[in-house]
């Protein structure tokens, strides 16, 4: 019985065989992977009920799943991780992979964003200069958040013009 739906009498042997296979697959498996299996079973049941594809899926289907089954933030993250791992194990594309590469070059709105930041005074000027640096890394150089967090002074070259 999954999601409160019992199989009809004609489906009972198939459902029992499926449940037995699931139990055999999870014997000797860690508690984490058993929880992942439960999350995956919940997702596939929801997909069947919603007539949505479980494999391969996309982030819109996953978001609808998460919206209809509210849970704690950590549980939601675990469910998304489980879905992404299943896709990776089967060689399918990541449901959260970007559809297209970001455009090359700086964001055309970057100069206006930089001009709006404060550069004088305490503490607003310090925060404004910090934010300007982060904007240049993110919007100008198109670095990811992870790349920005790992940037060190040694990664930068100062080029004076003028």
ZIBEL-V152791 format. One line per field, one symbol per residue. ss: DSSP state (H for helix, E for strand, L for the rest). burial: 1 if it has 24 or more other C-alpha atoms within 12 Angstrom, else 0. A space follows every 10 residues. Layout:
BEGIN
ss = ???
burial = ???
END
This chain:
BEGIN
ss = LELLELLLHH HHHHHHHHHH HHHHHHLLLL HHHHHHHHHH HHHHHHHHHH LLLLLLLLHH HHHHHHHHLL LLHHHHHHHH HHHHHHHHHL LLLLLLLLLL LLLLLLLLLH HHHHHHLLLL LLLHHHHHHH HHHHHHHHHH LLLLHHHHHL LLHHHLLLLL LL
burial = 0000000000 0000000000 0000000000 0000011111 1111011000 0001111110 1100110000 0000010111 1111110000 0001100000 0000000001 0000000000 0000000000 0101111111 0000000000 0000000000 00
END
